[in-house]
Amino acid sequence: MRSLVLFFAFAAAAFPQALSVGVKGGAPLGDAFKIVSNAASGRSYFQDTKRYTFGPVIEVRLPFGLGIEFDALYKRMEYGYTGTAANVNSLTKGRSFEFPLIAKYRAPGPMVHPYTGGGVSFRSLQGLKQFVTKDLPGAVRGSSVTSAPEELQGRFNKGIVMVGGVEVKALKARISGEMRYTRWVDHSFRDALKLFGSNQNQFEALIGLTF
């Protein structure tokens, strides 16, 4: 992270007129998790995909239509399961912070600029809480809370990013519409029977506003 800060500081000094800052937001086009039904497993998983993501964006615009963009995007996640063989219920909530670093090429034009690009992204999971309640026959009802869900495979992940979109210049602002694909290297979540797991393919529609 320190090297990224130094890079942008150098770029801002070298190209002060070409530094843009703003916000970017949108919605995922698929579910955050993959679920396979299997009654014999004793569990029935479910998810509540939060259809939004947003965060700040900074871009260094270089000569010949090139640029480098860095985002910090925020998401929320929620999943759980109900016991089919025993009365055990679980609900897990958390936050996801993604940090894509993308090299872009912007086609020339007076106002409208199609663009494409690719790069890498890093994800950090924060604030994870798993709530479990048990009401078993002949036993005392109980509940527990943990910050280490049993399906958690890792709090940090990395992946590759590909983007494509159109940018429109309006006065001093730039408005962009973008489709983005991220392929995560690892599963952040997966249960022991592989009936539930995080989706490694992530598609998003994003709108950006920079100055």
C-alpha positions in Angstrom: 0.0 0.0 0.0 2.9 2.4 0.8 4.3 1.9 -2.7 0.9 2.8 -4.2 0.8 6.0 -2.2 4.3 6.9 -3.4 3.4 6.1 -7.0 0.3 8.4 -7.0 2.3 11.2 -5.3 4.9 11.0 -8.0 2.3 10.9 -10.8 0.5 13.9 -9.4 3.7 15.9 -9.3 4.7 14.8 -12.8 1.2 15.3 -14.3 -0.7 17.7 -12.0 -3.3 18.5 -14.6 -4.1 14.8 -15.3 -5.1 13.7 -11.8 -8.8 12.9 -11.4 -10.7 12.0 -8.2 -14.3 11.1 -7.7 -16.6 8.3 -6.8 -17.8 5.1 -8.4 -20.8 2.9 -7.5 -23.1 0.3 -8.9 -24.4 -3.2 -8.4 -23.3 -6.8 -8.7 -24.9 -8.7 -11.6 -24.7 -12.1 -9.8 -24.8 -13.6 -6.4 -21.9 -13.5 -4.0 -22.2 -17.2 -3.2 -22.9 -20.5 -4.9 -25.2 -22.9 -3.2 -25.9 -26.6 -4.0 -29.0 -28.2 -2.5 -28.4 -31.5 -0.7 -31.0 -32.7 1.8 -28.6 -35.4 3.1 -26.2 -32.7 4.3 -28.4 -31.7 7.2 -28.2 -28.0 6.2 -30.0 -25.7 3.8 -27.9 -22.7 2.9 -29.4 -19.3 1.9 -27.9 -15.9 1.0 -29.0 -12.2 0.9 -27.0 -10.5 -1.9 -26.7 -6.8 -1.3 -27.1 -5.1 -4.7 -24.8 -2.2 -4.2 -21.1 -1.3 -4.1 -19.5 2.2 -3.9 -16.3 4.0 -3.0 -13.8 6.6 -4.0 -11.7 6.5 -7.2 -8.5 8.2 -8.2 -7.0 8.1 -11.7 -3.7 9.3 -13.2 -4.3 10.2 -16.8 -1.1 9.7 -18.9 -0.3 10.6 -22.5 -1.6 8.7 -25.6 -5.0 7.8 -23.9 -3.4 5.8 -21.2 -4.3 5.9 -17.5 -4.0 4.1 -14.2 -7.1 3.9 -11.9 -7.2 2.9 -8.2 -10.5 2.2 -6.4 -11.6 1.4 -2.9 -15.0 -0.3 -3.1 -17.3 -1.3 -0.3 -19.8 -4.1 -0.2 -21.9 -6.0 2.4 -22.6 -9.7 2.5 -25.0 -12.0 4.3 -25.6 -15.7 4.3 -26.8 -18.5 6.6 -28.2 -21.9 7.0 -31.0 -23.8 8.7 -30.7 -27.3 10.0 -32.8 -29.9 8.2 -31.9 -32.8 10.6 -31.6 -30.7 13.8 -32.9 -27.3 14.9 -29.7 -25.4 14.4 -29.7 -22.0 12.6 -26.8 -19.7 11.5 -26.6 -16.2 10.2 -23.3 -14.6 9.0 -22.8 -10.9 8.2 -19.8 -9.0 7.1 -18.2 -6.3 5.0 -16.0 -6.5 1.9 -13.4 -3.9 0.9 -12.0 -4.3 -2.6 -8.9 -2.4 -4.0 -8.6 -2.7 -7.8 -5.6 -1.3 -9.6 -6.4 -1.0 -13.3 -4.4 0.1 -16.4 -6.7 1.7 -18.9 -6.7 2.8 -22.6 -9.1 5.5 -23.6 -10.0 6.1 -27.2 -9.6 9.6 -28.6 -12.7 11.8 -29.2 -14.1 15.3 -28.5 -16.6 14.2 -25.7 -17.2 10.5 -25.8 -14.4 8.1 -25.0 -14.8 4.3 -25.1 -12.2 2.6 -22.9 -10.9 -0.8 -21.8 -8.5 -2.0 -19.3 -7.3 -4.7 -16.9 -5.3 -5.2 -13.7 -5.4 -6.7 -10.3 -7.7 -6.5 -7.3 -7.2 -7.2 -3.6 -10.1 -8.0 -1.2 -10.2 -7.7 2.6 -13.1 -9.1 4.7 -13.9 -7.1 7.8 -16.5 -7.2 10.6 -17.4 -10.8 10.2 -20.0 -12.1 12.7 -21.6 -15.5 12.7 -24.7 -16.0 15.0 -25.6 -19.6 15.8 -28.7 -20.7 17.7 -29.4 -24.3 18.8 -32.7 -25.7 20.1 -32.1 -29.5 20.3 -34.5 -32.0 21.9 -33.6 -32.7 25.4 -31.0 -30.0 25.5 -30.9 -26.4 26.7 -31.5 -23.8 24.0 -28.3 -21.9 23.4 -26.7 -19.3 21.1 -23.2 -18.2 20.2 -21.4 -15.5 18.3 -18.0 -15.8 16.5 -15.8 -13.6 14.3 -14.4 -16.7 12.6 -17.3 -18.4 10.6 -16.7 -22.1 10.1 -17.0 -21.6 6.3 -14.3 -18.9 6.2 -11.3 -19.9 4.1 -9.4 -16.6 4.2 -10.0 -12.9 5.0 -7.8 -11.8 2.1 -8.0 -12.6 -1.6 -6.6 -11.4 -4.9 -7.8 -11.6 -8.4 -7.6 -10.2 -12.0 -9.9 -7.5 -13.3 -11.1 -6.6 -16.8 -13.2 -3.5 -17.6 -14.9 -1.9 -20.5 -17.0 1.2 -20.7 -17.7 4.6 -22.1 -16.7 8.0 -20.6 -18.5 11.3 -21.4 -17.0 14.6 -20.7 -19.5 17.2 -19.3 -18.1 20.6 -18.4 -15.4 19.9 -15.7 -16.8 16.5 -14.8 -16.5 13.1 -16.4 -19.3 10.5 -16.3 -18.6 6.8 -17.0 -20.6 3.7 -17.4 -18.7 0.5 -17.1 -19.0 -3.3 -17.0 -16.4 -5.0 -14.8 -15.4 -8.6 -14.4 -13.2 -9.9 -11.5 -11.9 -13.5 -11.2 -10.9 -14.3 -7.6 -8.0 -16.7 -7.2 -9.4 -18.5 -4.1 -12.7 -19.2 -2.3 -13.1 -16.8 0.6 -15.9 -19.1 2.0 -16.5 -22.8 1.5 -18.1 -25.5 3.7 -16.6 -28.9 4.3 -19.0 -30.7 1.8 -18.5 -28.0 -0.9 -22.2 -27.4 -1.0 -21.7 -23.7 -0.3 -18.9 -21.3 -1.3 -18.1 -17.8 -2.5 -18.4 -17.1 -6.2 -15.0 -16.7 -7.8 -16.6 -14.9 -10.8 -17.8 -11.4 -10.1 -19.7 -9.2 -12.6 -20.6 -5.6 -11.9 -22.2 -2.6 -13.6 -20.7 0.6 -12.4 -21.2 4.3 -12.8 -18.4 6.8 -12.1 -18.2 10.5 -11.6 -14.7 12.2 -11.6 -13.4 15.7 -11.6 
